Amino acid sequence: MATSNPSVFLLTVNGQIEGANFPEYDNLYCKYCFVYGHDWAPTSGLEEGITQITCKGSQSSHRLIWNFPLETTFKSTNPSGWPQLVVSVYGPDVFGNDVVRGYGATHIPFNPGQSVHPP
């Protein structure tokens, strides 16, 4: 008797970490990773990464810009444990040590074309 493999579906994440507002900090970078359930498996792309260090522009804006690309593909047999993107922002303290300046997480959107802006 032949065994049948369960059908799988693919989820492709294609986007970028654009930037953040940190009025009181400068020279920050962002670490990211994807977390997902046990039925999920990455098939291509990076599961985690780190952006470049960025500083505020010459205007009076508090906006830090990374424009860091993300592209990863996952496969699964069911939607339980849908992937999430977890980000942490780091920067130097007064002694030059890297410390966490912010963090957040969001589920990958279910519909294509959506833009997610975590608080």
Biopython code that builds the backbone (N, CA, C, O; Angstrom):
import numpy as np
from Bio.PDB.StructureBuilder import StructureBuilder

atoms = [
    (1, "MET", "N", (0.836, -1.170, 0.000)),
    (1, "MET", "CA", (0.000, 0.000, 0.000)),
    (1, "MET", "C", (0.884, 1.237, 0.000)),
    (1, "MET", "O", (1.802, 1.350, 0.813)),
    (2, "ALA", "N", (0.616, 2.139, -0.887)),
    (2, "ALA", "CA", (1.414, 3.355, -1.005)),
    (2, "ALA", "C", (0.968, 4.370, 0.041)),
    (2, "ALA", "O", (-0.223, 4.548, 0.296)),
    (3, "THR", "N", (1.954, 5.026, 0.635)),
    (3, "THR", "CA", (1.625, 6.089, 1.585)),
    (3, "THR", "C", (1.603, 7.415, 0.842)),
    (3, "THR", "O", (2.434, 7.668, -0.030)),
    (4, "SER", "N", (0.666, 8.235, 1.191)),
    (4, "SER", "CA", (0.584, 9.543, 0.532)),
    (4, "SER", "C", (1.173, 10.604, 1.451)),
    (4, "SER", "O", (0.957, 10.586, 2.663)),
    (5, "ASN", "N", (1.906, 11.510, 0.868)),
    (5, "ASN", "CA", (2.457, 12.628, 1.612)),
    (5, "ASN", "C", (1.368, 13.676, 1.792)),
    (5, "ASN", "O", (0.586, 13.915, 0.872)),
    (6, "PRO", "N", (1.305, 14.301, 2.956)),
    (6, "PRO", "CA", (0.316, 15.363, 3.130)),
    (6, "PRO", "C", (0.645, 16.528, 2.196)),
    (6, "PRO", "O", (1.812, 16.810, 1.923)),
    (7, "SER", "N", (-0.386, 17.188, 1.719)),
    (7, "SER", "CA", (-0.143, 18.328, 0.840)),
    (7, "SER", "C", (0.407, 19.488, 1.661)),
    (7, "SER", "O", (0.058, 19.660, 2.829)),
    (8, "VAL", "N", (1.248, 20.256, 1.051)),
    (8, "VAL", "CA", (1.858, 21.403, 1.718)),
    (8, "VAL", "C", (1.488, 22.671, 0.967)),
    (8, "VAL", "O", (1.098, 22.635, -0.200)),
    (9, "PHE", "N", (1.619, 23.787, 1.662)),
    (9, "PHE", "CA", (1.485, 25.083, 1.015)),
    (9, "PHE", "C", (2.705, 25.915, 1.364)),
    (9, "PHE", "O", (3.385, 25.664, 2.359)),
    (10, "LEU", "N", (2.968, 26.899, 0.538)),
    (10, "LEU", "CA", (4.131, 27.771, 0.723)),
    (10, "LEU", "C", (3.679, 29.164, 1.124)),
    (10, "LEU", "O", (2.643, 29.649, 0.670)),
    (11, "LEU", "N", (4.461, 29.795, 1.972)),
    (11, "LEU", "CA", (4.259, 31.184, 2.373)),
    (11, "LEU", "C", (5.549, 31.928, 2.069)),
    (11, "LEU", "O", (6.597, 31.615, 2.635)),
    (12, "THR", "N", (5.481, 32.909, 1.183)),
    (12, "THR", "CA", (6.654, 33.710, 0.850)),
    (12, "THR", "C", (6.531, 35.079, 1.490)),
    (12, "THR", "O", (5.535, 35.779, 1.305)),
    (13, "VAL", "N", (7.552, 35.452, 2.243)),
    (13, "VAL", "CA", (7.623, 36.762, 2.886)),
    (13, "VAL", "C", (8.586, 37.602, 2.067)),
    (13, "VAL", "O", (9.746, 37.234, 1.884)),
    (14, "ASN", "N", (8.101, 38.724, 1.581)),
    (14, "ASN", "CA", (8.917, 39.603, 0.753)),
    (14, "ASN", "C", (8.610, 41.033, 1.161)),
    (14, "ASN", "O", (7.506, 41.519, 0.915)),
    (15, "GLY", "N", (9.555, 41.708, 1.773)),
    (15, "GLY", "CA", (9.317, 43.068, 2.240)),
    (15, "GLY", "C", (10.588, 43.689, 2.758)),
    (15, "GLY", "O", (11.691, 43.323, 2.354)),
    (16, "GLN", "N", (10.414, 44.644, 3.667)),
    (16, "GLN", "CA", (11.585, 45.303, 4.234)),
    (16, "GLN", "C", (11.276, 45.865, 5.611)),
    (16, "GLN", "O", (10.128, 46.166, 5.940)),
    (17, "ILE", "N", (12.325, 45.997, 6.402)),
    (17, "ILE", "CA", (12.250, 46.748, 7.648)),
    (17, "ILE", "C", (12.634, 48.167, 7.270)),
    (17, "ILE", "O", (13.801, 48.446, 6.996)),
    (18, "GLU", "N", (11.660, 49.062, 7.253)),
    (18, "GLU", "CA", (11.897, 50.413, 6.745)),
    (18, "GLU", "C", (12.652, 51.293, 7.728)),
    (18, "GLU", "O", (13.686, 51.861, 7.376)),
    (19, "GLY", "N", (12.161, 51.415, 8.944)),
    (19, "GLY", "CA", (12.803, 52.305, 9.892)),
    (19, "GLY", "C", (12.010, 52.387, 11.178)),
    (19, "GLY", "O", (11.088, 51.605, 11.405)),
    (20, "ALA", "N", (12.378, 53.346, 12.024)),
    (20, "ALA", "CA", (11.723, 53.510, 13.318)),
    (20, "ALA", "C", (11.913, 54.938, 13.808)),
    (20, "ALA", "O", (12.782, 55.666, 13.327)),
    (21, "ASN", "N", (11.087, 55.325, 14.771)),
    (21, "ASN", "CA", (11.207, 56.633, 15.413)),
    (21, "ASN", "C", (11.762, 56.454, 16.819)),
    (21, "ASN", "O", (11.142, 55.803, 17.660)),
    (22, "PHE", "N", (12.910, 57.024, 17.065)),
    (22, "PHE", "CA", (13.531, 57.016, 18.380)),
    (22, "PHE", "C", (14.047, 58.427, 18.658)),
    (22, "PHE", "O", (15.199, 58.726, 18.344)),
    (23, "PRO", "N", (13.224, 59.300, 19.236)),
    (23, "PRO", "CA", (13.630, 60.697, 19.431)),
    (23, "PRO", "C", (14.881, 60.863, 20.290)),
    (23, "PRO", "O", (15.674, 61.776, 20.061)),
    (24, "GLU", "N", (15.062, 59.986, 21.278)),
    (24, "GLU", "CA", (16.162, 60.192, 22.219)),
    (24, "GLU", "C", (17.418, 59.382, 21.914)),
    (24, "GLU", "O", (18.414, 59.508, 22.626)),
    (25, "TYR", "N", (17.391, 58.537, 20.851)),
    (25, "TYR", "CA", (18.540, 57.682, 20.561)),
    (25, "TYR", "C", (19.014, 57.847, 19.125)),
    (25, "TYR", "O", (18.264, 58.287, 18.253)),
    (26, "ASP", "N", (20.263, 57.490, 18.895)),
    (26, "ASP", "CA", (20.863, 57.552, 17.573)),
    (26, "ASP", "C", (21.804, 56.351, 17.427)),
    (26, "ASP", "O", (22.069, 55.641, 18.397)),
    (27, "ASN", "N", (22.305, 56.131, 16.207)),
    (27, "ASN", "CA", (23.235, 55.025, 15.929)),
    (27, "ASN", "C", (22.660, 53.675, 16.367)),
    (27, "ASN", "O", (23.267, 52.953, 17.157)),
    (28, "LEU", "N", (21.487, 53.355, 15.843)),
    (28, "LEU", "CA", (20.793, 52.131, 16.212)),
    (28, "LEU", "C", (20.818, 51.117, 15.075)),
    (28, "LEU", "O", (20.947, 51.484, 13.907)),
    (29, "TYR", "N", (20.695, 49.844, 15.424)),
    (29, "TYR", "CA", (20.551, 48.779, 14.435)),
    (29, "TYR", "C", (19.450, 47.837, 14.898)),
    (29, "TYR", "O", (19.038, 47.864, 16.057)),
    (30, "CYS", "N", (18.987, 47.017, 13.991)),
    (30, "CYS", "CA", (17.851, 46.143, 14.253)),
    (30, "CYS", "C", (18.250, 44.690, 14.001)),
    (30, "CYS", "O", (18.859, 44.375, 12.978)),
    (31, "LYS", "N", (17.905, 43.816, 14.935)),
    (31, "LYS", "CA", (18.034, 42.370, 14.741)),
    (31, "LYS", "C", (16.631, 41.825, 14.528)),
    (31, "LYS", "O", (15.680, 42.275, 15.168)),
    (32, "TYR", "N", (16.503, 40.855, 13.629)),
    (32, "TYR", "CA", (15.195, 40.256, 13.398)),
    (32, "TYR", "C", (15.320, 38.744, 13.324)),
    (32, "TYR", "O", (16.388, 38.206, 13.034)),
    (33, "CYS", "N", (14.222, 38.078, 13.589)),
    (33, "CYS", "CA", (14.136, 36.633, 13.394)),
    (33, "CYS", "C", (12.674, 36.266, 13.176)),
    (33, "CYS", "O", (11.767, 36.998, 13.570)),
    (34, "PHE", "N", (12.469, 35.138, 12.552)),
    (34, "PHE", "CA", (11.133, 34.590, 12.379)),
    (34, "PHE", "C", (10.945, 33.480, 13.398)),
    (34, "PHE", "O", (11.839, 32.656, 13.593)),
    (35, "VAL", "N", (9.793, 33.450, 14.047)),
    (35, "VAL", "CA", (9.430, 32.341, 14.928)),
    (35, "VAL", "C", (8.174, 31.699, 14.348)),
    (35, "VAL", "O", (7.313, 32.385, 13.799)),
    (36, "TYR", "N", (8.078, 30.380, 14.475)),
    (36, "TYR", "CA", (6.979, 29.659, 13.827)),
    (36, "TYR", "C", (6.754, 28.330, 14.534)),
    (36, "TYR", "O", (7.599, 27.861, 15.296)),
    (37, "GLY", "N", (5.601, 27.736, 14.266)),
    (37, "GLY", "CA", (5.213, 26.475, 14.882)),
    (37, "GLY", "C", (5.989, 25.282, 14.355)),
    (37, "GLY", "O", (6.751, 25.391, 13.395)),
    (38, "HIS", "N", (5.781, 24.135, 15.002)),
    (38, "HIS", "CA", (6.564, 22.935, 14.673)),
    (38, "HIS", "C", (6.212, 22.333, 13.316)),
    (38, "HIS", "O", (6.999, 21.555, 12.777)),
    (39, "ASP", "N", (5.054, 22.669, 12.747)),
    (39, "ASP", "CA", (4.698, 22.151, 11.420)),
    (39, "ASP", "C", (5.287, 22.982, 10.285)),
    (39, "ASP", "O", (5.135, 22.630, 9.115)),
    (40, "TRP", "N", (5.947, 24.064, 10.618)),
    (40, "TRP", "CA", (6.512, 24.962, 9.609)),
    (40, "TRP", "C", (7.996, 24.680, 9.416)),
    (40, "TRP", "O", (8.693, 24.267, 10.344)),
    (41, "ALA", "N", (8.469, 24.912, 8.185)),
    (41, "ALA", "CA", (9.895, 24.749, 7.886)),
    (41, "ALA", "C", (10.305, 25.792, 6.851)),
    (41, "ALA", "O", (9.600, 25.998, 5.864)),
    (42, "PRO", "N", (11.442, 26.450, 7.074)),
    (42, "PRO", "CA", (11.938, 27.384, 6.053)),
    (42, "PRO", "C", (12.467, 26.602, 4.853)),
    (42, "PRO", "O", (13.111, 25.565, 5.017)),
    (43, "THR", "N", (12.195, 27.100, 3.653)),
    (43, "THR", "CA", (12.691, 26.434, 2.448)),
    (43, "THR", "C", (13.721, 27.274, 1.711)),
    (43, "THR", "O", (14.544, 26.734, 0.973)),
    (44, "SER", "N", (13.688, 28.587, 1.901)),
    (44, "SER", "CA", (14.703, 29.454, 1.292)),
    (44, "SER", "C", (14.730, 30.778, 2.042)),
    (44, "SER", "O", (13.781, 31.132, 2.742)),
    (45, "GLY", "N", (15.824, 31.495, 1.886)),
    (45, "GLY", "CA", (15.971, 32.788, 2.544)),
    (45, "GLY", "C", (16.574, 32.663, 3.925)),
    (45, "GLY", "O", (16.928, 31.573, 4.375)),
    (46, "LEU", "N", (16.684, 33.797, 4.587)),
    (46, "LEU", "CA", (17.290, 33.864, 5.910)),
    (46, "LEU", "C", (16.220, 33.903, 6.987)),
    (46, "LEU", "O", (15.212, 34.595, 6.846)),
    (47, "GLU", "N", (16.440, 33.160, 8.063)),
    (47, "GLU", "CA", (15.505, 33.148, 9.188)),
    (47, "GLU", "C", (15.795, 34.258, 10.188)),
    (47, "GLU", "O", (14.928, 34.613, 10.987)),
    (48, "GLU", "N", (16.986, 34.802, 10.154)),
    (48, "GLU", "CA", (17.349, 35.880, 11.076)),
    (48, "GLU", "C", (18.409, 36.743, 10.431)),
    (48, "GLU", "O", (19.076, 36.330, 9.482)),
    (49, "GLY", "N", (18.557, 37.949, 10.957)),
    (49, "GLY", "CA", (19.549, 38.847, 10.384)),
    (49, "GLY", "C", (19.723, 40.093, 11.228)),
    (49, "GLY", "O", (19.090, 40.259, 12.271)),
    (50, "ILE", "N", (20.591, 40.958, 10.752)),
    (50, "ILE", "CA", (20.910, 42.199, 11.444)),
    (50, "ILE", "C", (21.097, 43.296, 10.401)),
    (50, "ILE", "O", (21.721, 43.079, 9.363)),
    (51, "THR", "N", (20.556, 44.462, 10.687)),
    (51, "THR", "CA", (20.652, 45.582, 9.753)),
    (51, "THR", "C", (21.956, 46.340, 9.967)),
    (51, "THR", "O", (22.743, 46.030, 10.861)),
    (52, "GLN", "N", (22.154, 47.324, 9.135)),
    (52, "GLN", "CA", (23.262, 48.240, 9.320)),
    (52, "GLN", "C", (22.920, 49.227, 10.443)),
    (52, "GLN", "O", (21.755, 49.384, 10.807)),
    (53, "ILE", "N", (23.934, 49.882, 10.979)),
    (53, "ILE", "CA", (23.726, 50.952, 11.958)),
    (53, "ILE", "C", (23.296, 52.197, 11.202)),
    (53, "ILE", "O", (23.879, 52.542, 10.174)),
    (54, "THR", "N", (22.279, 52.866, 11.712)),
    (54, "THR", "CA", (21.809, 54.082, 11.064)),
    (54, "THR", "C", (21.737, 55.222, 12.072)),
    (54, "THR", "O", (21.582, 55.003, 13.274)),
    (55, "CYS", "N", (21.853, 56.422, 11.566)),
    (55, "CYS", "CA", (21.735, 57.605, 12.410)),
    (55, "CYS", "C", (20.719, 58.551, 11.787)),
    (55, "CYS", "O", (20.359, 58.412, 10.618)),
    (56, "LYS", "N", (20.265, 59.509, 12.574)),
    (56, "LYS", "CA", (19.258, 60.455, 12.112)),
    (56, "LYS", "C", (19.837, 61.350, 11.030)),
    (56, "LYS", "O", (21.033, 61.642, 11.015)),
    (57, "GLY", "N", (18.968, 61.779, 10.125)),
    (57, "GLY", "CA", (19.386, 62.673, 9.051)),
    (57, "GLY", "C", (19.642, 64.081, 9.551)),
    (57, "GLY", "O", (19.497, 64.367, 10.740)),
    (58, "SER", "N", (20.023, 64.950, 8.640)),
    (58, "SER", "CA", (20.347, 66.324, 9.005)),
    (58, "SER", "C", (19.106, 67.155, 9.317)),
    (58, "SER", "O", (19.204, 68.184, 9.986)),
    (59, "GLN", "N", (17.928, 66.715, 8.834)),
    (59, "GLN", "CA", (16.709, 67.425, 9.194)),
    (59, "GLN", "C", (16.376, 67.145, 10.654)),
    (59, "GLN", "O", (17.027, 66.326, 11.302)),
    (60, "SER", "N", (15.373, 67.820, 11.157)),
    (60, "SER", "CA", (15.007, 67.666, 12.567)),
    (60, "SER", "C", (14.147, 66.424, 12.807)),
    (60, "SER", "O", (13.481, 66.327, 13.838)),
    (61, "SER", "N", (14.154, 65.484, 11.879)),
    (61, "SER", "CA", (13.357, 64.265, 12.010)),
    (61, "SER", "C", (13.990, 63.313, 13.027)),
    (61, "SER", "O", (15.211, 63.243, 13.164)),
    (62, "HIS", "N", (13.134, 62.592, 13.725)),
    (62, "HIS", "CA", (13.602, 61.564, 14.654)),
    (62, "HIS", "C", (13.615, 60.196, 13.989)),
    (62, "HIS", "O", (13.838, 59.184, 14.653)),
    (63, "ARG", "N", (13.379, 60.159, 12.695)),
    (63, "ARG", "CA", (13.235, 58.903, 11.956)),
    (63, "ARG", "C", (14.604, 58.315, 11.619)),
    (63, "ARG", "O", (15.485, 58.999, 11.097)),
    (64, "LEU", "N", (14.756, 57.027, 11.932)),
    (64, "LEU", "CA", (15.940, 56.267, 11.546)),
    (64, "LEU", "C", (15.533, 55.348, 10.402)),
    (64, "LEU", "O", (14.514, 54.664, 10.499)),
    (65, "ILE", "N", (16.302, 55.321, 9.330)),
    (65, "ILE", "CA", (15.944, 54.568, 8.135)),
    (65, "ILE", "C", (16.919, 53.408, 7.942)),
    (65, "ILE", "O", (18.134, 53.601, 7.915)),
    (66, "TRP", "N", (16.362, 52.192, 7.808)),
    (66, "TRP", "CA", (17.169, 51.018, 7.489)),
    (66, "TRP", "C", (16.910, 50.528, 6.069)),
    (66, "TRP", "O", (17.856, 50.200, 5.352)),
    (67, "ASN", "N", (15.650, 50.474, 5.651)),
    (67, "ASN", "CA", (15.283, 49.922, 4.337)),
    (67, "ASN", "C", (15.981, 48.583, 4.094)),
    (67, "ASN", "O", (16.609, 48.372, 3.057)),
    (68, "PHE", "N", (15.859, 47.697, 5.061)),
    (68, "PHE", "CA", (16.546, 46.403, 5.034)),
    (68, "PHE", "C", (15.618, 45.342, 4.446)),
    (68, "PHE", "O", (14.530, 45.119, 4.978)),
    (69, "PRO", "N", (16.028, 44.683, 3.355)),
    (69, "PRO", "CA", (15.131, 43.729, 2.686)),
    (69, "PRO", "C", (14.978, 42.412, 3.452)),
    (69, "PRO", "O", (15.908, 41.930, 4.099)),
    (70, "LEU", "N", (13.770, 41.850, 3.355)),
    (70, "LEU", "CA", (13.460, 40.533, 3.911)),
    (70, "LEU", "C", (12.894, 39.676, 2.794)),
    (70, "LEU", "O", (12.029, 40.123, 2.040)),
    (71, "GLU", "N", (13.373, 38.457, 2.687)),
    (71, "GLU", "CA", (12.795, 37.516, 1.727)),
    (71, "GLU", "C", (13.039, 36.102, 2.237)),
    (71, "GLU", "O", (14.174, 35.631, 2.297)),
    (72, "THR", "N", (11.957, 35.442, 2.601)),
    (72, "THR", "CA", (12.019, 34.096, 3.159)),
    (72, "THR", "C", (10.795, 33.316, 2.700)),
    (72, "THR", "O", (9.716, 33.888, 2.541)),
    (73, "THR", "N", (10.954, 32.034, 2.490)),
    (73, "THR", "CA", (9.825, 31.176, 2.133)),
    (73, "THR", "C", (9.730, 30.038, 3.145)),
    (73, "THR", "O", (10.731, 29.420, 3.508)),
    (74, "PHE", "N", (8.507, 29.778, 3.587)),
    (74, "PHE", "CA", (8.221, 28.690, 4.518)),
    (74, "PHE", "C", (7.263, 27.709, 3.862)),
    (74, "PHE", "O", (6.535, 28.060, 2.934)),
    (75, "LYS", "N", (7.271, 26.470, 4.356)),
    (75, "LYS", "CA", (6.251, 25.506, 3.939)),
    (75, "LYS", "C", (5.625, 24.905, 5.192)),
    (75, "LYS", "O", (6.250, 24.824, 6.250)),
    (76, "SER", "N", (4.366, 24.485, 5.038)),
    (76, "SER", "CA", (3.654, 23.879, 6.155)),
    (76, "SER", "C", (2.510, 23.030, 5.629)),
    (76, "SER", "O", (2.110, 23.145, 4.471)),
    (77, "THR", "N", (1.990, 22.174, 6.501)),
    (77, "THR", "CA", (0.819, 21.371, 6.155)),
    (77, "THR", "C", (-0.457, 21.946, 6.758)),
    (77, "THR", "O", (-1.556, 21.535, 6.386)),
    (78, "ASN", "N", (-0.320, 22.904, 7.698)),
    (78, "ASN", "CA", (-1.492, 23.563, 8.277)),
    (78, "ASN", "C", (-1.101, 24.947, 8.792)),
    (78, "ASN", "O", (0.083, 25.205, 9.007)),
    (79, "PRO", "N", (-2.066, 25.835, 8.992)),
    (79, "PRO", "CA", (-1.740, 27.209, 9.387)),
    (79, "PRO", "C", (-1.424, 27.390, 10.870)),
    (79, "PRO", "O", (-1.041, 28.487, 11.279)),
    (80, "SER", "N", (-1.570, 26.363, 11.674)),
    (80, "SER", "CA", (-1.262, 26.484, 13.094)),
    (80, "SER", "C", (0.213, 26.833, 13.270)),
    (80, "SER", "O", (1.074, 26.230, 12.630)),
    (81, "GLY", "N", (0.503, 27.792, 14.123)),
    (81, "GLY", "CA", (1.882, 28.236, 14.323)),
    (81, "GLY", "C", (2.358, 29.183, 13.244)),
    (81, "GLY", "O", (3.553, 29.251, 12.957)),
    (82, "TRP", "N", (1.423, 29.922, 12.636)),
    (82, "TRP", "CA", (1.735, 30.877, 11.558)),
    (82, "TRP", "C", (2.941, 31.731, 11.943)),
    (82, "TRP", "O", (3.017, 32.188, 13.084)),
    (83, "PRO", "N", (3.881, 31.960, 11.036)),
    (83, "PRO", "CA", (5.118, 32.681, 11.363)),
    (83, "PRO", "C", (4.892, 34.115, 11.850)),
    (83, "PRO", "O", (3.957, 34.805, 11.442)),
    (84, "GLN", "N", (5.780, 34.515, 12.725)),
    (84, "GLN", "CA", (5.815, 35.881, 13.233)),
    (84, "GLN", "C", (7.195, 36.460, 12.978)),
    (84, "GLN", "O", (8.192, 35.739, 12.961)),
    (85, "LEU", "N", (7.240, 37.760, 12.781)),
    (85, "LEU", "CA", (8.499, 38.487, 12.670)),
    (85, "LEU", "C", (8.745, 39.175, 14.003)),
    (85, "LEU", "O", (7.903, 39.938, 14.476)),
    (86, "VAL", "N", (9.894, 38.907, 14.610)),
    (86, "VAL", "CA", (10.285, 39.504, 15.884)),
    (86, "VAL", "C", (11.467, 40.425, 15.622)),
    (86, "VAL", "O", (12.460, 40.012, 15.022)),
    (87, "VAL", "N", (11.362, 41.675, 16.071)),
    (87, "VAL", "CA", (12.448, 42.637, 15.873)),
    (87, "VAL", "C", (12.890, 43.201, 17.223)),
    (87, "VAL", "O", (12.079, 43.385, 18.130)),
    (88, "SER", "N", (14.172, 43.466, 17.336)),
    (88, "SER", "CA", (14.759, 44.122, 18.501)),
    (88, "SER", "C", (15.697, 45.197, 17.988)),
    (88, "SER", "O", (16.464, 44.970, 17.052)),
    (89, "VAL", "N", (15.632, 46.367, 18.603)),
    (89, "VAL", "CA", (16.482, 47.486, 18.197)),
    (89, "VAL", "C", (17.521, 47.710, 19.287)),
    (89, "VAL", "O", (17.193, 47.777, 20.472)),
    (90, "TYR", "N", (18.769, 47.823, 18.871)),
    (90, "TYR", "CA", (19.888, 47.984, 19.795)),
    (90, "TYR", "C", (20.649, 49.262, 19.489)),
    (90, "TYR", "O", (20.667, 49.746, 18.357)),
    (91, "GLY", "N", (21.279, 49.796, 20.533)),
    (91, "GLY", "CA", (22.130, 50.960, 20.368)),
    (91, "GLY", "C", (23.064, 51.087, 21.557)),
    (91, "GLY", "O", (22.894, 50.394, 22.561)),
    (92, "PRO", "N", (24.047, 51.965, 21.450)),
    (92, "PRO", "CA", (25.041, 52.097, 22.519)),
    (92, "PRO", "C", (24.497, 52.861, 23.726)),
    (92, "PRO", "O", (23.708, 53.796, 23.586)),
    (93, "ASP", "N", (24.943, 52.436, 24.926)),
    (93, "ASP", "CA", (24.657, 53.226, 26.119)),
    (93, "ASP", "C", (25.819, 54.194, 26.348)),
    (93, "ASP", "O", (26.686, 54.320, 25.483)),
    (94, "VAL", "N", (25.853, 54.871, 27.482)),
    (94, "VAL", "CA", (26.898, 55.871, 27.731)),
    (94, "VAL", "C", (28.288, 55.252, 27.828)),
    (94, "VAL", "O", (29.288, 55.957, 27.690)),
    (95, "PHE", "N", (28.363, 53.937, 28.063)),
    (95, "PHE", "CA", (29.649, 53.253, 28.148)),
    (95, "PHE", "C", (30.043, 52.575, 26.840)),
    (95, "PHE", "O", (31.099, 51.946, 26.766)),
    (96, "GLY", "N", (29.204, 52.694, 25.803)),
    (96, "GLY", "CA", (29.497, 52.082, 24.517)),
    (96, "GLY", "C", (29.021, 50.647, 24.378)),
    (96, "GLY", "O", (29.291, 50.006, 23.362)),
    (97, "ASN", "N", (28.315, 50.126, 25.382)),
    (97, "ASN", "CA", (27.768, 48.770, 25.311)),
    (97, "ASN", "C", (26.446, 48.783, 24.551)),
    (97, "ASN", "O", (25.657, 49.717, 24.699)),
    (98, "ASP", "N", (26.200, 47.763, 23.746)),
    (98, "ASP", "CA", (24.925, 47.665, 23.039)),
    (98, "ASP", "C", (23.831, 47.214, 24.003)),
    (98, "ASP", "O", (23.971, 46.202, 24.689)),
    (99, "VAL", "N", (22.747, 47.976, 24.046)),
    (99, "VAL", "CA", (21.606, 47.660, 24.897)),
    (99, "VAL", "C", (20.328, 47.722, 24.062)),
    (99, "VAL", "O", (20.281, 48.392, 23.030)),
    (100, "VAL", "N", (19.299, 47.019, 24.518)),
    (100, "VAL", "CA", (18.017, 47.019, 23.813)),
    (100, "VAL", "C", (17.357, 48.382, 23.978)),
    (100, "VAL", "O", (17.230, 48.892, 25.091)),
    (101, "ARG", "N", (16.937, 48.966, 22.856)),
    (101, "ARG", "CA", (16.235, 50.254, 22.860)),
    (101, "ARG", "C", (14.768, 50.100, 22.492)),
    (101, "ARG", "O", (13.979, 51.025, 22.687)),
    (102, "GLY", "N", (14.396, 48.942, 21.963)),
    (102, "GLY", "CA", (13.004, 48.685, 21.614)),
    (102, "GLY", "C", (12.852, 47.298, 21.025)),
    (102, "GLY", "O", (13.829, 46.674, 20.612)),
    (103, "TYR", "N", (11.607, 46.817, 20.990)),
    (103, "TYR", "CA", (11.349, 45.489, 20.424)),
    (103, "TYR", "C", (9.883, 45.397, 20.030)),
    (103, "TYR", "O", (9.062, 46.210, 20.455)),
    (104, "GLY", "N", (9.566, 44.410, 19.221)),
    (104, "GLY", "CA", (8.186, 44.188, 18.800)),
    (104, "GLY", "C", (8.074, 42.898, 18.020)),
    (104, "GLY", "O", (9.075, 42.307, 17.615)),
    (105, "ALA", "N", (6.838, 42.468, 17.814)),
    (105, "ALA", "CA", (6.567, 41.250, 17.046)),
    (105, "ALA", "C", (5.235, 41.407, 16.337)),
    (105, "ALA", "O", (4.338, 42.095, 16.824)),
    (106, "THR", "N", (5.111, 40.768, 15.189)),
    (106, "THR", "CA", (3.858, 40.771, 14.445)),
    (106, "THR", "C", (3.746, 39.493, 13.631)),
    (106, "THR", "O", (4.748, 38.953, 13.161)),
    (107, "HIS", "N", (2.517, 39.015, 13.469)),
    (107, "HIS", "CA", (2.294, 37.876, 12.580)),
    (107, "HIS", "C", (2.499, 38.315, 11.137)),
    (107, "HIS", "O", (2.210, 39.458, 10.783)),
    (108, "ILE", "N", (2.994, 37.416, 10.315)),
    (108, "ILE", "CA", (3.091, 37.681, 8.883)),
    (108, "ILE", "C", (1.659, 37.803, 8.361)),
    (108, "ILE", "O", (0.820, 36.967, 8.697)),
    (109, "PRO", "N", (1.354, 38.817, 7.552)),
    (109, "PRO", "CA", (-0.027, 39.010, 7.083)),
    (109, "PRO", "C", (-0.556, 37.787, 6.328)),
    (109, "PRO", "O", (0.188, 37.090, 5.638)),
    (110, "PHE", "N", (-1.854, 37.549, 6.479)),
    (110, "PHE", "CA", (-2.514, 36.437, 5.786)),
    (110, "PHE", "C", (-2.799, 36.767, 4.324)),
    (110, "PHE", "O", (-2.866, 35.867, 3.487)),
    (111, "ASN", "N", (-2.965, 38.046, 4.015)),
    (111, "ASN", "CA", (-3.310, 38.472, 2.656)),
    (111, "ASN", "C", (-2.134, 39.186, 2.011)),
    (111, "ASN", "O", (-1.429, 39.933, 2.688)),
    (112, "PRO", "N", (-1.907, 38.977, 0.733)),
    (112, "PRO", "CA", (-0.802, 39.668, 0.055)),
    (112, "PRO", "C", (-1.078, 41.161, -0.057)),
    (112, "PRO", "O", (-2.227, 41.598, -0.128)),
    (113, "GLY", "N", (0.001, 41.927, -0.071)),
    (113, "GLY", "CA", (-0.108, 43.361, -0.297)),
    (113, "GLY", "C", (-0.313, 44.192, 0.944)),
    (113, "GLY", "O", (-0.370, 45.418, 0.852)),
    (114, "GLN", "N", (-0.427, 43.567, 2.113)),
    (114, "GLN", "CA", (-0.625, 44.338, 3.325)),
    (114, "GLN", "C", (0.702, 44.847, 3.858)),
    (114, "GLN", "O", (1.748, 44.223, 3.675)),
    (115, "SER", "N", (0.637, 45.986, 4.516)),
    (115, "SER", "CA", (1.806, 46.564, 5.159)),
    (115, "SER", "C", (1.565, 46.552, 6.660)),
    (115, "SER", "O", (0.520, 47.011, 7.121)),
    (116, "VAL", "N", (2.508, 46.038, 7.420)),
    (116, "VAL", "CA", (2.358, 45.923, 8.862)),
    (116, "VAL", "C", (3.317, 46.892, 9.529)),
    (116, "VAL", "O", (4.510, 46.912, 9.228)),
    (117, "HIS", "N", (2.785, 47.689, 10.432)),
    (117, "HIS", "CA", (3.594, 48.648, 11.179)),
    (117, "HIS", "C", (3.420, 48.369, 12.667)),
    (117, "HIS", "O", (2.499, 48.905, 13.283)),
    (118, "PRO", "N", (4.290, 47.535, 13.266)),
    (118, "PRO", "CA", (4.161, 47.244, 14.696)),
    (118, "PRO", "C", (4.340, 48.512, 15.517)),
    (118, "PRO", "O", (5.076, 49.415, 15.118)),
    (119, "PRO", "N", (3.671, 48.583, 16.661)),
    (119, "PRO", "CA", (3.795, 49.779, 17.521)),
    (119, "PRO", "C", (5.191, 49.942, 18.070)),
    (119, "PRO", "O", (5.458, 50.892, 18.806)),
]
sb = StructureBuilder()
sb.init_structure("model")
sb.init_model(0)
sb.init_chain("A")
sb.init_seg("    ")
for serial, (resi, resn, name, xyz) in enumerate(atoms, 1):
    if name == "N":
        sb.init_residue(resn, " ", resi, " ")
    sb.init_atom(name, np.array(xyz, "f"), 0.0, 1.0, " ", f" {name:<3s}", serial, name[0])
structure = sb.get_structure()
